[in-house]
Amino acid sequence: MSRKVADCRKFPSEKNCTLTISGEESEVLPIAIQHAIDAHGHKDTPKLRKQIKGMLKNE
């Protein structure tokens, strides 16, 4: 499996978040979703999950 990266710097936000998460997709995806909910106030929806999965890049 290839490592994936979720990088908040790639997406504009009021908080100017600089968090980057990397690892296997199965590790990164749930942490990135939880971060979006806790730190950015997003609701946990299928649309959010799909968007975050789509933003993951190969390391």
LUMKEMI-256722 format. One record per residue: x, y, z of N, C-alpha, C in turn. Coordinates in Angstrom, 1 decimal, m for minus. Layout:
! residues N
((X,Y,Z),(X,Y,Z),(X,Y,Z)) ...
! end
This chain:
! residues 59
((0.8,m1.2,0.0),(0.0,0.0,0.0),(0.9,1.2,0.0)) ((0.4,2.3,m0.7),(1.1,3.5,m0.7),(0.6,4.4,0.5)) ((1.6,5.2,0.9),(1.2,6.2,2.0),(0.4,7.3,1.4)) ((m0.5,7.9,2.2),(m1.3,9.0,1.8),(m1.1,10.2,2.7)) ((m1.4,11.4,2.2),(m1.2,12.6,2.9),(m2.5,13.4,2.8)) ((m2.9,13.9,4.0),(m4.0,14.9,4.1),(m3.3,16.2,4.6)) ((m3.4,17.2,3.8),(m2.7,18.5,4.1),(m3.7,19.6,4.2)) ((m4.0,20.2,5.3),(m5.0,21.3,5.5),(m4.5,22.5,4.8)) ((m3.2,22.7,4.5),(m2.8,23.9,3.9),(m3.3,24.0,2.4)) ((m3.7,22.9,1.9),(m4.2,22.9,0.5),(m5.6,23.4,0.4)) ((m6.3,23.6,1.5),(m7.7,24.0,1.5),(m7.8,25.3,2.4)) ((m8.3,26.3,1.8),(m8.5,27.6,2.6),(m9.4,27.4,3.8)) ((m9.1,28.0,4.9),(m9.9,28.0,6.1),(m9.7,29.3,6.9)) ((m10.6,29.6,7.7),(m10.5,30.8,8.6),(m9.4,30.6,9.6)) ((m9.0,29.4,9.9),(m8.0,29.1,10.9),(m6.6,29.0,10.4)) ((m6.5,29.0,9.0),(m5.2,28.9,8.4),(m4.4,27.7,9.0)) ((m5.1,26.6,9.0),(m4.6,25.3,9.6),(m3.4,24.8,8.8)) ((m2.4,24.3,9.5),(m1.2,23.8,8.8),(m1.0,22.3,9.1)) ((m2.0,21.6,9.6),(m1.9,20.2,10.0),(m1.7,19.4,8.7)) ((m0.7,18.5,8.8),(m0.5,17.4,7.7),(m0.5,16.1,8.4)) ((m1.3,15.2,7.8),(m1.4,13.8,8.4),(m0.9,12.9,7.3)) ((0.0,11.9,7.6),(0.4,10.9,6.6),(0.5,9.5,7.2)) ((0.3,8.6,6.3),(0.3,7.2,6.7),(m0.5,6.4,5.7)) ((m0.8,5.2,6.0),(m1.7,4.3,5.2),(m3.1,5.0,5.1)) ((m3.8,4.8,4.0),(m5.1,5.5,3.9),(m6.0,5.1,5.0)) ((m6.0,3.8,5.5),(m6.8,3.4,6.6),(m6.5,4.0,7.9)) ((m5.3,4.6,8.0),(m5.0,5.3,9.2),(m5.3,6.8,9.1)) ((m5.0,7.4,7.9),(m5.2,8.8,7.7),(m6.6,9.2,7.6)) ((m7.4,8.5,6.9),(m8.8,8.9,6.6),(m9.6,9.1,7.9)) ((m9.6,8.2,8.8),(m10.5,8.5,10.0),(m9.9,9.7,10.9)) ((m8.6,9.8,10.9),(m8.0,11.0,11.7),(m8.4,12.3,11.0)) ((m8.3,12.3,9.6),(m8.6,13.5,8.9),(m10.0,13.9,9.0)) ((m10.9,12.9,9.0),(m12.3,13.2,9.2),(m12.6,13.7,10.6)) ((m12.0,13.1,11.6),(m12.2,13.6,13.0),(m11.6,15.0,13.2)) ((m10.5,15.3,12.5),(m9.9,16.6,12.6),(m10.9,17.7,11.9)) ((m11.4,17.3,10.8),(m12.4,18.2,10.1),(m13.6,18.5,11.0)) ((m14.0,17.6,11.7),(m15.2,17.7,12.6),(m14.8,18.6,13.9)) ((m13.7,18.1,14.5),(m13.3,18.8,15.8),(m12.7,20.2,15.6)) ((m11.8,20.3,14.7),(m11.1,21.6,14.5),(m11.8,22.6,13.6)) ((m12.5,22.1,12.6),(m13.1,22.9,11.6),(m14.6,23.0,11.7)) ((m15.2,22.3,12.6),(m16.7,22.4,12.8),(m17.6,21.7,11.7)) ((m17.0,20.9,10.9),(m17.8,20.2,9.9),(m18.7,19.1,10.5)) ((m19.8,18.8,9.8),(m20.6,17.7,10.3),(m20.2,16.5,9.6)) ((m20.3,15.3,10.4),(m19.9,14.0,9.8),(m21.0,13.5,8.9)) ((m20.7,13.7,7.6),(m21.7,13.3,6.6),(m21.0,12.4,5.5)) ((m21.7,11.7,4.8),(m21.1,10.9,3.7),(m20.4,11.9,2.7)) ((m21.0,13.1,2.5),(m20.3,14.0,1.5),(m19.0,14.5,2.1)) ((m18.9,14.7,3.4),(m17.6,15.1,4.0),(m16.6,14.0,3.8)) ((m17.0,12.8,4.1),(m16.1,11.6,4.0),(m15.6,11.5,2.6)) ((m16.5,11.6,1.6),(m16.1,11.5,0.2),(m15.1,12.6,m0.2)) ((m15.4,13.8,0.3),(m14.5,15.0,0.0),(m13.1,14.7,0.5)) ((m13.0,14.3,1.8),(m11.7,14.1,2.4),(m11.0,13.0,1.7)) ((m11.7,11.9,1.4),(m11.0,10.8,0.7),(m10.5,11.2,m0.6)) ((m11.2,12.1,m1.3),(m10.8,12.7,m2.6),(m9.6,13.6,m2.5)) ((m9.4,14.2,m1.3),(m8.3,15.1,m1.1),(m7.0,14.5,m0.7)) ((m7.0,13.2,m0.4),(m5.8,12.5,0.0),(m4.9,12.3,m1.2)) ((m3.6,12.6,m1.0),(m2.6,12.5,m2.1),(m1.6,11.5,m1.8)) ((m1.0,10.9,m2.8),(0.1,10.0,m2.5),(1.3,10.8,m2.0)) ((2.0,10.1,m1.0),(3.1,10.8,m0.4),(4.3,10.8,m1.3)) 
! end
